[in-house]
C-alpha cells in the first residue's frame, strides 16, 4: 500500500461493517469463557474452538479475495482507486480476523491451564 502512497490505517479505523457482528459475538463469547470456572467451561471451550475454525476459514477466504484484487491490480483491470479501497478493505478484514483468532487462542490457553 505504501508503494501506492496509501496507508492502511488512513480512513480505515473502524471494524469492517461485515465483521462487526462477528467481532462483538466473539468478544462476548470470550468474556463468558473467561468468567466461567465450572463444568460449563468445557462446553464453551468446544464452541470457541469451533468459532476459531470459522475465523480461520474467513481469513483464508479473505486472503483469496486479496490475491484476486492484487491480480486485477497487476493486470491493470479496474479503476485504481476502487482497487486500492478493496485492497485496504481486505487487509483490514484480515487484521481484525487475525486479532480475534489470537484472542481466542489466548483465552483457550488460559482456560485449559486452569
Legacy VTK file of the C-alpha trace (Angstrom):
# vtk DataFile Version 3.0
C-alpha trace
ASCII
DATASET POLYDATA
POINTS 114 float
0.000 0.000 0.000
2.877 2.351 0.781
4.207 1.874 -2.760
0.907 3.336 -3.931
1.170 6.241 -1.447
-1.610 4.698 0.638
-1.672 3.877 4.306
-3.811 1.036 5.559
-4.984 2.974 8.605
-5.930 6.068 6.604
-9.748 6.373 6.573
-9.844 2.810 7.844
-10.124 2.875 11.650
-13.450 1.111 12.151
-14.370 -2.516 12.315
-15.378 -3.523 8.789
-19.208 -3.449 8.798
-19.484 -7.019 7.535
-17.393 -8.200 10.512
-18.926 -6.041 13.252
-21.481 -8.581 14.427
-18.925 -11.383 14.393
-16.398 -9.298 16.348
-18.959 -8.490 19.035
-20.193 -12.096 19.248
-16.683 -13.494 19.608
-15.736 -10.906 22.231
-18.909 -11.733 24.182
-18.179 -15.466 23.995
-14.603 -14.863 25.117
-15.872 -12.865 28.089
-18.203 -15.691 29.083
-15.405 -18.234 28.797
-13.047 -16.091 30.886
-15.657 -15.799 33.641
-16.644 -19.476 33.734
-14.941 -21.640 36.314
-17.148 -24.709 36.353
-18.156 -27.622 34.136
-19.774 -25.416 31.526
-16.315 -24.078 30.653
-15.615 -27.195 28.586
-18.786 -26.710 26.515
-17.880 -23.055 25.988
-14.313 -24.024 25.072
-15.593 -26.501 22.477
-17.843 -23.817 20.988
-14.918 -21.401 20.967
-12.704 -23.928 19.160
-15.412 -24.245 16.522
-15.569 -20.455 16.286
-11.787 -20.411 15.823
-12.166 -22.708 12.822
-14.757 -20.316 11.411
-12.316 -17.417 11.844
-9.559 -19.355 10.077
-11.926 -20.045 7.182
-12.795 -16.362 6.923
-9.101 -15.436 6.886
-8.484 -17.926 4.058
-11.444 -16.606 2.060
-10.331 -13.014 2.552
-6.770 -13.873 1.541
-8.147 -15.355 -1.683
-10.085 -12.119 -2.238
-6.883 -10.175 -1.628
-4.992 -12.294 -4.149
-7.697 -11.737 -6.782
-7.536 -7.985 -6.175
-3.744 -7.962 -6.495
-4.057 -9.932 -9.742
-6.529 -7.333 -11.027
-4.102 -4.604 -9.973
-1.174 -6.303 -11.729
-3.301 -6.868 -14.819
-4.367 -3.245 -14.959
-8.026 -4.197 -14.698
-10.445 -1.930 -12.919
-10.311 1.593 -11.596
-7.213 2.134 -9.443
-8.840 3.921 -6.505
-11.592 1.286 -6.341
-8.935 -1.439 -6.267
-6.981 0.394 -3.572
-10.139 0.596 -1.465
-10.819 -3.109 -1.987
-7.233 -3.998 -1.093
-7.391 -1.891 2.064
-10.720 -3.458 2.993
-9.378 -6.999 2.589
-6.218 -6.199 4.567
-8.315 -4.638 7.319
-10.565 -7.723 7.492
-7.557 -9.998 7.733
-6.060 -7.891 10.533
-9.304 -7.992 12.546
-9.754 -11.718 11.976
-6.171 -12.474 12.991
-6.583 -10.379 16.139
-9.767 -12.285 17.015
-8.016 -15.595 16.377
-5.142 -14.545 18.628
-7.609 -13.529 21.365
-9.413 -16.864 21.061
-6.105 -18.752 21.319
-5.070 -16.816 24.427
-8.346 -17.441 26.224
-8.394 -21.114 25.262
-4.818 -21.496 26.522
-5.604 -19.786 29.810
-8.778 -21.813 30.413
-7.060 -25.116 29.615
-4.264 -24.213 32.059
-6.769 -23.794 34.891
LINES 1 115
114 0 1 2 3 4 5 6 7 8 9 10 11 12 13 14 15 16 17 18 19 20 21 22 23 24 25 26 27 28 29 30 31 32 33 34 35 36 37 38 39 40 41 42 43 44 45 46 47 48 49 50 51 52 53 54 55 56 57 58 59 60 61 62 63 64 65 66 67 68 69 70 71 72 73 74 75 76 77 78 79 80 81 82 83 84 85 86 87 88 89 90 91 92 93 94 95 96 97 98 99 100 101 102 103 104 105 106 107 108 109 110 111 112 113
